[in-house]
Amino acid sequence: MTALAAGHRPCFTCRNEAARHFLRAYGEALGVDQPKAPQLDAYLHRERRVSGIGGQSIARDQVPQLPDGAMVEINDVPFAVRYGLAHRWTFDGYEPGVGSLSGNIRLITPVTTLAVLRQGYAPVWSAAMPRADSRLNGT
């Protein structure tokens, strides 16, 4: 997730099937008939955040509508969205999701990647991410 939020895509050498799916979803999402990796990479490069700068502010009621795999910052703390809940990211893994949010919320994930996620690209989740049956632990 953090790689997608940083504006990267799956590698065609290491994860060829995932990379082809990502590219196909990009083409479908943006109406590109024959999507090419260099074109996608150019979009992602333009949308990458400079460390500590940028990120679109969003309202807290928009977070549950974000696709699974999107990442936001809430008061400068990173969260991954899954099942409509925000899961705080830490170096030790993800915390159980919360639905009641407050504070300054900024979108981290590039808009092109959001479009790809909405088109059905399924990100690879860390084993540390709480599963669907534990999603109700948050408030």
N, C-alpha and C positions, 0 to 999 in steps of 0.2 A: 503494500500500500504506500509506504513512504516513497518508493521509487516513482510510482504513478503520480503522487502528489508533488514530487519534485520536477515533474515534466518529462519523465522518461517513459519508454514503452518497452515491451518484452523484446528480447534479442532474437534476431532471426537465426543466429548460430546456436545459441544455448537453449532457446525455447521456441523453436520454429513454428509449431502448431499454434501456440498462444500468440506469437507475433502476427501470423497470418490472420487469425481471428480478430485481433486488435485492429489491424489494417482494414479488414473487411468492414468491421463495425464503424470505423472512422469514415469510410467511403459512404456507407449507408446513412450515417448520422448527418454528414455534411453534403450529401448529394453529389459525391464525386464518383463518376462512372468507372474509372480505372485508377484507383488510388495507388500511389507509389510511396515507398518509405521516405525518400528525400523530401517530398512535399509534406508528409505528416511531421517529419522531424523539424521542418522549418516552422510549422505552426506551433509545435511544442516549445521550440527554442524561444520564439517570440513571447510565449505566455509564461515562461519560467519566472519565478520571483527571484529578485536579488535578496540575499539573506537579510531578513528583518525589514524589508521594504515591500510594500504592495499588499496584494490580497484584497479582494472585494469584500466590503462589509455586507453582511446579510442579517436579516431579522431572525430571531430565535425560532419563529414558527416556520421558517424555510428549512431548517435543519432536518426535520423528519421526512421532508419531500426529496432530499438529496438521495442519489442512488447509493447502494451499498458500495463501499470502497472510497467514497469521497472523504476528504479530510478538511477539517476546519481548525481554526485556533479560537479558543475562548479565553479571553484575558491573557493572550500570549502562550497558552498551553495547548499542545496539539491533541486533537481527538479524531478518531476514525468513526465514520457513520456506518452502522450495520443494523438492520431491522428497524430503522427509524430512530435509533438511539445513538447517543454520542458516547464513545468509549475512549477514555483518556489513555493516551499513549505514554508509556514510560520505557526506560531502558530494560526493565524487567518484563515487559509485555503490556497487554491492554487490561484496563480495569473494567468491571461490569458497567454496562451502559446506563446512562441517565437520560431521562426525557425532559426534566425540568431544568431549563438553561437560563442563565442570566449573565450579563456582562457584554463586553465587546466581542462580537463574533465575526471572524473573517474567514473567507473561503481560501484554502490553500491550493486545492486541486485545480489545475488549468481547465478552462472552459472546454477545450477540445477533448480532454480526457473525460470530463463529466458527460459530454455528448456520447462518447464511446461506451461509458458505463451504462448510460440510459438506453443505449442500443442493445444491451445484453451482454457486453463483455464481462465475464466473471473474474474478478481479481483473485489472486492466491492469498489466502488468509494465513496469518501466523497461527501456529498451534496454541499460542498464548491467548488468542482471541476467544472470549466466551462464546459458547455454542448457542444455537437458537433456543434450546430449552432453558438456558440460564438468562435469557434476555430480560426477564421481568425482575431481576434483582435490583435494577435501578429505580429511581423515583419518577 
